[in-house]
Amino acid sequence: MKIGKITLTVFLTGVLICAASLFCQAEEFKPMSKAEFASILVDMLGFEMPIGSDTLSDAELYEVQANMLAERGITLFVDSDAQSNVTRCNLANVLYDALIGANEDPIEKKFDYLASLGYLTATNDYQCNVMNSSDIITALNIPELSGKLAEAYSPPTIGERGAAIAPAPANPESQTPIVLPPPPPPEPPASDIGTQG
């Protein structure tokens, strides 16, 4: 029986070493900030940054990118903290809206639809957990999906008849209304008094 115990001990030790090495090789969880996500989308969609944007602070750059994306229909970044982490709900909303169009569908429907296409991992809890940056990059690098994102959110292009394609409507909740000054009062008519004679 001594050989059996030694064999078992060696076997269990080997299993523990193998499990430990796999655990050590496992990817470290690294969330992605909304600033990083906005920057990736701006690059991926081919937006041209305004002249002088390379001199902006990180906060100013994020605001410019957030407004550029909002003009094309991605309002996730407007009035949002640049350092907050991207969640499954954030990614699901961006992807689903690109595929289906802006809508008010419940997040569960979005998760199920995206999982059925293989763009998000299916889960039963429908939680808006913070995502690992590598999972976000993996989803954005799916060729079919990245093509649909580009088609849905890219800047306007000239159509066949020469008319530009209208941009997506901006989020009305995040815009300050423009107040125009009242028109000047009408001038009184010229008088003929004193010119007769």
Helices and strands as residue ranges (DSSP letters): H 2-25, H 34-44, G 53-55, H 58-71, H 88-100, H 107-116, H 133-140, H 143-153, G 172-174
